[in-house]
Amino acid sequence: MKYEIEIKQACEGFWSCISPDAWIQSIGGLIGTFLGALIAAMISIRILKSQINHEYKKELKNEYNMLMKFNESYLRLLSPIMSNFTVIEKFLNEKRIKEIKVIVDNVMEMTRDLEGIDTSDLSYIAVAKVNMLNRDINFLIWHLVLFEKLGNLPVTSRDIEDFQNGLHKLRKRVEEYKNYEGVLKKSITEVK
């Protein structure tokens, strides 16, 4: 008895040898893996966003608290300076230059105290606003020092108008600075 074995190739080429159920299983596995990775990525992005918002809100609260602490001393000095500028404006309109000297000396002393307040704990935005306020105050003081030095000369309406424009600009900056505190507080509540 002789046995003959005939070997036939059942399929030709790799792709034609894969059965239909193997194709379905492979595609299903790929789709399942992709969906699992997509869901995991979405969850991790949501967690990361929540952590970032929490840290941002924490920083805003810290900045707000530092600003409030700073404002206790800063606004306590800024308020009388602004009041003195209003009195000076009245004296300038009445051309009473000599009476301004006492007020100017007082304002200069308060300005030195104002600039001596430590700003190291504030954010760069708050420091920039404080520096702009201090610069505008110094600008007005030098205007007044010049008026004081020119006490015997006539002060022109142009000089008075320059001072009033500078004072108006300073008042706007003070309002912007005070509004910054409210903007920070609102930002803290809006962060989700």
MARMAR-306428 format. One record per residue: residue number from 1; y, z, x of N, C-alpha, C in turn. Coordinates in Angstrom, 3 decimals. Layout:
! MARMAR-306428
ATOM/seq/n_y/n_z/n_x/ca_y/ca_z/ca_x/c_y/c_z/c_x
ATOM/NUM/Y/Z/X/Y/Z/X/Y/Z/X
...
//
This chain:
! MARMAR-306428
ATOM/seq/n_y/n_z/n_x/ca_y/ca_z/ca_x/c_y/c_z/c_x
ATOM/1/-1.135/0.000/0.766/0.000/0.000/0.000/1.264/0.000/0.853
ATOM/2/1.966/-0.888/0.538/3.196/-1.096/1.261/4.380/-0.835/0.343
ATOM/3/5.295/-0.066/0.824/6.500/0.213/0.021/7.682/-0.464/0.669
ATOM/4/8.356/-1.096/-0.166/9.585/-1.722/0.327/10.783/-1.026/-0.297
ATOM/5/11.680/-0.739/0.530/12.906/-0.095/0.042/14.031/-1.074/0.248
ATOM/6/14.643/-1.338/-0.808/15.784/-2.249/-0.736/17.051/-1.419/-0.928
ATOM/7/17.958/-1.511/-0.044/19.214/-0.747/-0.114/20.298/-1.707/-0.560
ATOM/8/20.901/-1.348/-1.676/22.018/-2.132/-2.189/23.249/-1.235/-2.225
ATOM/9/24.293/-1.836/-1.908/25.550/-1.083/-1.970/26.010/-1.093/-3.412
ATOM/10/26.269/0.087/-3.938/26.611/0.203/-5.340/28.047/-0.250/-5.598
ATOM/11/28.916/-0.025/-4.658/30.294/-0.445/-4.844/30.830/-0.953/-3.527
ATOM/12/31.836/-1.743/-3.636/32.424/-2.275/-2.418/33.854/-1.759/-2.304
ATOM/13/34.208/-1.210/-1.191/35.542/-0.657/-0.964/35.646/0.776/-1.468
ATOM/14/36.476/1.507/-0.806/36.617/2.931/-1.125/37.133/3.161/-2.537
ATOM/15/38.182/2.441/-2.931/38.831/2.677/-4.215/37.945/2.314/-5.405
ATOM/16/37.113/1.363/-5.238/36.245/0.993/-6.361/35.071/1.950/-6.508
ATOM/17/34.809/2.751/-5.500/33.698/3.702/-5.546/34.065/5.005/-6.253
ATOM/18/35.345/5.225/-6.523/35.747/6.463/-7.185/35.542/6.294/-8.681
ATOM/19/34.871/7.257/-9.260/34.533/7.173/-10.681/35.768/7.504/-11.531
ATOM/20/35.800/7.051/-12.773/36.945/7.312/-13.644/37.199/8.799/-13.855
ATOM/21/36.165/9.608/-13.970/36.415/11.034/-14.161/36.992/11.672/-12.897
ATOM/22/36.671/11.139/-11.729/37.272/11.633/-10.479/38.758/11.284/-10.442
ATOM/23/39.097/10.085/-10.930/40.526/9.703/-11.003/41.281/10.669/-11.915
ATOM/24/40.753/10.937/-13.069/41.407/11.823/-14.037/41.550/13.226/-13.464
ATOM/25/40.494/13.700/-12.803/40.537/15.037/-12.220/41.584/15.097/-11.089
ATOM/26/41.651/14.085/-10.279/42.616/14.052/-9.168/44.048/14.008/-9.682
ATOM/27/44.292/13.145/-10.665/45.643/13.038/-11.224/46.021/14.335/-11.927
ATOM/28/45.111/14.917/-12.654/45.366/16.195/-13.319/45.662/17.296/-12.310
ATOM/29/44.945/17.311/-11.214/45.182/18.303/-10.159/46.560/18.124/-9.536
ATOM/30/46.953/16.882/-9.291/48.283/16.604/-8.718/49.394/17.012/-9.680
ATOM/31/49.237/16.671/-10.946/50.251/17.038/-11.950/50.332/18.561/-12.080
ATOM/32/49.194/19.225/-12.119/49.179/20.686/-12.216/49.842/21.338/-11.002
ATOM/33/49.563/20.830/-9.840/50.174/21.354/-8.619/51.687/21.136/-8.641
ATOM/34/52.107/19.936/-9.045/53.541/19.622/-9.102/54.257/20.523/-10.103
ATOM/35/53.667/20.680/-11.304/54.293/21.539/-12.311/54.344/22.992/-11.856
ATOM/36/53.304/23.469/-11.216/53.289/24.838/-10.697/54.378/25.042/-9.639
ATOM/37/54.515/24.084/-8.739/55.558/24.171/-7.701/56.943/24.102/-8.332
ATOM/38/57.101/23.255/-9.345/58.395/23.118/-10.021/58.776/24.419/-10.726
ATOM/39/57.853/25.024/-11.431/58.128/26.290/-12.130/58.450/27.384/-11.120
ATOM/40/57.686/27.455/-10.042/57.943/28.474/-9.011/59.320/28.260/-8.374
ATOM/41/59.705/27.000/-8.135/61.018/26.710/-7.552/62.135/27.109/-8.514
ATOM/42/61.966/26.820/-9.796/62.998/27.170/-10.775/63.156/28.688/-10.877
ATOM/43/62.065/29.410/-10.864/62.123/30.877/-10.927/62.807/31.433/-9.680
ATOM/44/62.439/30.920/-8.513/63.054/31.433/-7.281/64.542/31.084/-7.209
ATOM/45/64.939/29.920/-7.706/66.364/29.555/-7.734/67.113/30.486/-8.677
ATOM/46/66.538/30.787/-9.809/67.182/31.697/-10.770/67.331/33.106/-10.182
ATOM/47/66.325/33.584/-9.493/66.395/34.898/-8.851/67.442/34.893/-7.746
ATOM/48/67.469/33.830/-6.938/68.451/33.722/-5.857/69.869/33.685/-6.408
ATOM/49/70.072/32.923/-7.480/71.395/32.848/-8.099/71.820/34.218/-8.626
ATOM/50/70.881/34.934/-9.218/71.177/36.271/-9.721/71.556/37.208/-8.575
ATOM/51/70.849/37.129/-7.462/71.169/37.970/-6.308/72.543/37.622/-5.736
ATOM/52/72.841/36.333/-5.647/74.139/35.893/-5.121/75.260/36.386/-6.031
ATOM/53/75.095/36.240/-7.343/76.112/36.717/-8.287/76.289/38.231/-8.196
ATOM/54/75.183/38.945/-8.022/75.262/40.401/-7.890/76.054/40.782/-6.630
ATOM/55/75.769/40.111/-5.532/76.491/40.393/-4.281/77.967/40.015/-4.407
ATOM/56/78.233/38.886/-5.050/79.620/38.443/-5.236/80.385/39.447/-6.092
ATOM/57/79.757/39.892/-7.164/80.391/40.876/-8.046/80.625/42.184/-7.300
ATOM/58/79.675/42.572/-6.471/79.814/43.783/-5.670/81.001/43.652/-4.706
ATOM/59/81.138/42.483/-4.069/82.270/42.240/-3.164/83.595/42.266/-3.927
ATOM/60/83.614/41.647/-5.117/84.839/41.655/-5.920/85.225/43.078/-6.320
ATOM/61/84.239/43.879/-6.701/84.523/45.272/-7.061/85.069/46.036/-5.862
ATOM/62/84.474/45.807/-4.704/84.937/46.468/-3.486/86.372/46.039/-3.164
ATOM/63/86.630/44.725/-3.272/87.986/44.221/-3.015/88.982/44.812/-4.011
ATOM/64/88.580/44.878/-5.276/89.450/45.440/-6.309/89.758/46.910/-6.019
ATOM/65/88.727/47.679/-5.668/88.928/49.096/-5.366/89.839/49.289/-4.157
ATOM/66/89.644/48.471/-3.127/90.499/48.561/-1.931/91.944/48.197/-2.286
ATOM/67/92.111/47.176/-3.133/93.454/46.768/-3.533/94.128/47.866/-4.351
ATOM/68/93.383/48.496/-5.239/93.950/49.581/-6.044/94.391/50.743/-5.146
ATOM/69/93.561/51.067/-4.180/93.893/52.146/-3.245/95.138/51.785/-2.434
ATOM/70/95.199/50.545/-1.977/96.342/50.070/-1.209/97.608/50.076/-2.066
ATOM/71/97.470/49.635/-3.319/98.631/49.527/-4.210/99.254/50.875/-4.553
ATOM/72/98.453/51.929/-4.481/99.016/53.249/-4.759/100.216/53.529/-3.860
ATOM/73/100.089/53.210/-2.598/101.206/53.467/-1.685/102.153/52.270/-1.588
ATOM/74/101.609/51.058/-1.669/102.457/49.868/-1.500/103.441/49.714/-2.657
ATOM/75/102.939/49.786/-3.879/103.817/49.595/-5.037/104.773/50.772/-5.221
ATOM/76/104.372/51.945/-4.743/105.258/53.113/-4.799/106.515/52.864/-3.947
ATOM/77/106.386/52.110/-2.855/107.546/51.778/-2.018/108.237/50.492/-2.480
ATOM/78/107.443/49.554/-2.977/108.006/48.267/-3.379/108.935/48.402/-4.584
ATOM/79/108.597/49.263/-5.509/109.398/49.428/-6.722/110.839/49.864/-6.423
ATOM/80/111.061/50.894/-5.601/112.454/51.257/-5.310/113.187/50.197/-4.486
ATOM/81/112.451/49.468/-3.662/113.090/48.392/-2.900/113.633/47.347/-3.870
ATOM/82/112.817/46.979/-4.852/113.257/45.989/-5.833/114.438/46.519/-6.646
ATOM/83/114.411/47.812/-6.987/115.533/48.406/-7.727/116.809/48.369/-6.890
ATOM/84/116.679/48.674/-5.608/117.845/48.625/-4.717/118.387/47.202/-4.590
ATOM/85/117.498/46.223/-4.558/117.959/44.832/-4.500/118.741/44.463/-5.762
ATOM/86/118.334/44.991/-6.899/119.055/44.736/-8.149/120.457/45.338/-8.086
ATOM/87/120.567/46.547/-7.544/121.882/47.185/-7.381/122.733/46.378/-6.397
ATOM/88/122.112/45.939/-5.325/122.842/45.146/-4.332/123.342/43.848/-4.956
ATOM/89/122.507/43.227/-5.777/122.916/41.993/-6.447/124.170/42.243/-7.296
ATOM/90/124.187/43.359/-7.992/125.353/43.721/-8.811/126.584/43.903/-7.922
ATOM/91/126.431/44.625/-6.800/127.551/44.833/-5.884/128.039/43.516/-5.279
ATOM/92/127.119/42.614/-4.999/127.529/41.312/-4.449/128.337/40.530/-5.471
ATOM/93/127.907/40.558/-6.717/128.657/39.854/-7.758/130.054/40.428/-7.925
ATOM/94/130.184/41.723/-7.687/131.485/42.375/-7.780/132.245/42.317/-6.448
ATOM/95/131.622/41.676/-5.433/132.202/41.514/-4.083/132.496/42.868/-3.440
ATOM/96/131.646/43.850/-3.672/131.774/45.182/-3.077/130.811/45.276/-1.891
ATOM/97/131.155/44.558/-0.836/130.274/44.417/0.319/130.124/45.730/1.080
ATOM/98/131.176/46.491/1.193/131.135/47.720/1.997/130.205/48.764/1.389
ATOM/99/130.069/48.808/0.059/129.193/49.777/-0.585/127.710/49.464/-0.356
ATOM/100/127.458/48.241/0.063/126.075/47.801/0.247/125.444/48.448/1.481
ATOM/101/126.269/48.833/2.465/125.742/49.337/3.743/124.744/50.481/3.572
ATOM/102/125.056/51.470/2.756/124.161/52.618/2.567/122.845/52.170/1.952
ATOM/103/122.936/51.283/0.988/121.728/50.801/0.318/120.879/49.980/1.289
ATOM/104/121.537/49.158/2.111/120.812/48.320/3.076/120.044/49.205/4.054
ATOM/105/120.684/50.260/4.555/119.995/51.167/5.483/118.787/51.810/4.816
ATOM/106/118.935/52.204/3.574/117.836/52.811/2.824/116.689/51.804/2.632
ATOM/107/117.033/50.577/2.265/116.020/49.539/2.047/115.307/49.202/3.358
ATOM/108/116.055/49.172/4.456/115.429/48.880/5.751/114.412/49.960/6.118
ATOM/109/114.740/51.198/5.849/113.815/52.301/6.141/112.560/52.187/5.279
ATOM/110/112.729/51.903/3.999/111.575/51.745/3.113/110.731/50.542/3.523
ATOM/111/111.384/49.483/3.994/110.653/48.284/4.422/109.792/48.581/5.641
ATOM/112/110.318/49.377/6.566/109.505/49.777/7.725/108.272/50.549/7.263
ATOM/113/108.473/51.444/6.299/107.328/52.194/5.762/106.355/51.246/5.054
ATOM/114/106.901/50.271/4.349/106.088/49.305/3.615/105.211/48.501/4.578
ATOM/115/105.801/48.069/5.673/105.051/47.270/6.646/104.070/48.117/7.440
ATOM/116/104.266/49.433/7.459/103.377/50.320/8.189/102.094/50.660/7.453
ATOM/117/101.988/50.252/6.200/100.780/50.557/5.424/99.635/49.686/5.940
ATOM/118/98.481/50.304/6.161/97.310/49.629/6.723/96.725/48.624/5.729
ATOM/119/96.586/47.366/6.174/96.011/46.311/5.327/94.631/45.878/5.804
ATOM/120/94.043/46.621/6.735/92.781/46.177/7.340/91.617/46.143/6.338
ATOM/121/91.673/46.918/5.282/90.580/46.941/4.306/90.715/45.870/3.231
ATOM/122/91.835/45.163/3.202/92.068/44.169/2.153/91.446/42.833/2.512
ATOM/123/91.218/42.011/1.506/90.726/40.656/1.741/91.855/39.817/2.333
ATOM/124/91.494/38.686/2.917/92.515/37.845/3.533/93.495/37.307/2.492
ATOM/125/93.061/37.134/1.254/93.958/36.655/0.200/95.013/37.708/-0.105
ATOM/126/94.578/38.949/-0.258/95.519/40.033/-0.545/96.464/40.250/0.638
ATOM/127/95.945/40.175/1.855/96.793/40.341/3.048/97.836/39.225/3.102
ATOM/128/97.433/38.005/2.767/98.390/36.890/2.769/99.494/37.134/1.734
ATOM/129/99.127/37.628/0.564/100.133/37.912/-0.468/101.078/39.027/-0.019
ATOM/130/100.531/40.068/0.604/101.354/41.173/1.098/102.297/40.669/2.198
ATOM/131/101.773/39.851/3.096/102.612/39.317/4.176/103.743/38.443/3.639
ATOM/132/103.455/37.649/2.599/104.522/36.830/1.996/105.584/37.713/1.357
ATOM/133/105.160/38.763/0.679/106.120/39.695/0.077/106.988/40.353/1.155
ATOM/134/106.350/40.832/2.203/107.092/41.479/3.285/108.064/40.505/3.952
ATOM/135/107.632/39.252/4.117/108.508/38.247/4.728/109.731/37.996/3.848
ATOM/136/109.512/37.868/2.541/110.636/37.626/1.635/111.589/38.822/1.592
ATOM/137/111.035/40.026/1.643/111.886/41.224/1.667/112.731/41.237/2.943
ATOM/138/112.102/40.948/4.071/112.843/40.911/5.340/113.911/39.829/5.335
ATOM/139/113.604/38.700/4.710/114.591/37.626/4.608/115.831/38.112/3.867
ATOM/140/115.628/38.804/2.750/116.761/39.326/1.985/117.507/40.409/2.754
ATOM/141/116.783/41.232/3.473/117.441/42.281/4.252/118.334/41.669/5.326
ATOM/142/117.854/40.625/5.974/118.695/39.997/7.010/119.910/39.323/6.387
ATOM/143/119.755/38.824/5.201/120.929/38.333/4.467/121.945/39.458/4.304
ATOM/144/121.441/40.619/3.882/122.317/41.759/3.635/122.935/42.287/4.924
ATOM/145/122.158/42.305/5.990/122.697/42.751/7.283/123.821/41.818/7.707
ATOM/146/123.628/40.542/7.459/124.680/39.576/7.791/125.926/39.834/6.945
ATOM/147/125.770/40.107/5.656/126.914/40.445/4.811/127.619/41.689/5.331
ATOM/148/126.821/42.665/5.732/127.385/43.916/6.231/128.210/43.653/7.494
ATOM/149/127.669/42.821/8.387/128.402/42.503/9.632/129.665/41.708/9.333
ATOM/150/129.615/40.926/8.271/130.773/40.109/7.899/131.620/40.817/6.843
ATOM/151/131.522/42.127/6.782/132.194/42.908/5.744/133.683/42.621/5.615
ATOM/152/134.341/42.294/6.702/135.773/42.031/6.644/136.080/40.592/6.252
ATOM/153/135.101/39.720/6.381/135.311/38.318/6.031/134.981/38.109/4.560
ATOM/154/135.553/37.102/3.961/135.207/36.844/2.560/133.778/36.300/2.448
ATOM/155/133.030/36.869/1.538/131.677/36.393/1.256/131.817/35.321/0.179
ATOM/156/131.283/34.171/0.471/131.449/33.040/-0.445/130.446/33.116/-1.597
ATOM/157/130.740/32.353/-2.616/129.819/32.300/-3.754/128.496/31.665/-3.322
ATOM/158/128.555/30.817/-2.304/127.324/30.206/-1.761/126.421/31.290/-1.148
ATOM/159/127.028/32.255/-0.436/126.266/33.362/0.148/125.598/34.175/-0.950
ATOM/160/126.349/34.465/-1.984/125.812/35.251/-3.097/124.702/34.471/-3.798
ATOM/161/124.898/33.185/-3.971/123.892/32.344/-4.628/122.608/32.285/-3.790
ATOM/162/122.735/32.202/-2.463/121.557/32.206/-1.593/120.774/33.509/-1.747
ATOM/163/121.513/34.615/-1.782/120.852/35.904/-1.950/120.149/35.977/-3.307
ATOM/164/120.831/35.526/-4.356/120.235/35.567/-5.694/118.991/34.681/-5.783
ATOM/165/119.028/33.518/-5.143/117.849/32.645/-5.129/116.687/33.312/-4.398
ATOM/166/116.999/33.941/-3.264/115.959/34.658/-2.522/115.397/35.818/-3.333
ATOM/167/116.266/36.526/-4.045/115.825/37.644/-4.872/114.959/37.154/-6.038
ATOM/168/115.352/36.040/-6.629/114.561/35.458/-7.715/113.164/35.073/-7.202
ATOM/169/113.117/34.459/-6.027/111.844/34.072/-5.425/110.989/35.314/-5.151
ATOM/170/111.624/36.375/-4.646/110.912/37.618/-4.375/110.355/38.232/-5.659
ATOM/171/111.145/38.216/-6.718/110.669/38.767/-7.995/109.432/38.008/-8.496
ATOM/172/109.450/36.686/-8.328/108.286/35.891/-8.735/107.060/36.259/-7.908
ATOM/173/107.263/36.449/-6.606/106.148/36.830/-5.732/105.591/38.199/-6.098
ATOM/174/106.480/39.130/-6.446/106.031/40.466/-6.849/105.173/40.351/-8.109
ATOM/175/105.595/39.530/-9.065/104.805/39.341/-10.284/103.451/38.704/-9.971
ATOM/176/103.443/37.703/-9.090/102.182/37.073/-8.693/101.252/38.097/-8.054
ATOM/177/101.838/38.939/-7.203/101.038/39.957/-6.527/100.454/40.949/-7.537
ATOM/178/101.269/41.376/-8.475/100.773/42.311/-9.491/99.726/41.644/-10.385
ATOM/179/99.889/40.350/-10.654/98.915/39.622/-11.470/97.592/39.436/-10.739
ATOM/180/97.622/39.421/-9.400/96.393/39.247/-8.613/95.400/40.364/-8.917
ATOM/181/95.900/41.551/-9.116/95.050/42.694/-9.462/94.322/42.407/-10.782
ATOM/182/95.046/41.881/-11.768/94.437/41.542/-13.049/93.437/40.402/-12.927
ATOM/183/93.746/39.435/-12.077/92.832/38.310/-11.869/91.523/38.809/-11.266
ATOM/184/91.629/39.724/-10.307/90.417/40.297/-9.709/89.587/41.032/-10.750
ATOM/185/90.259/41.833/-11.557/89.549/42.613/-12.584/88.857/41.675/-13.577
ATOM/186/89.532/40.611/-13.962/88.957/39.645/-14.895/87.772/38.925/-14.249
ATOM/187/87.879/38.607/-12.963/86.791/37.923/-12.261/85.538/38.782/-12.220
ATOM/188/85.718/40.071/-12.070/84.566/40.978/-12.016/83.795/40.935/-13.322
ATOM/189/84.509/40.910/-14.433/83.829/40.908/-15.731/83.244/39.547/-16.077
ATOM/190/83.796/38.479/-15.508/83.316/37.137/-15.854/82.098/36.704/-15.057
ATOM/191/81.843/37.297/-13.882/80.698/36.904/-13.077/79.421/37.297/-13.816
ATOM/192/78.534/36.327/-13.962/77.284/36.571/-14.708/76.111/36.653/-13.768
//
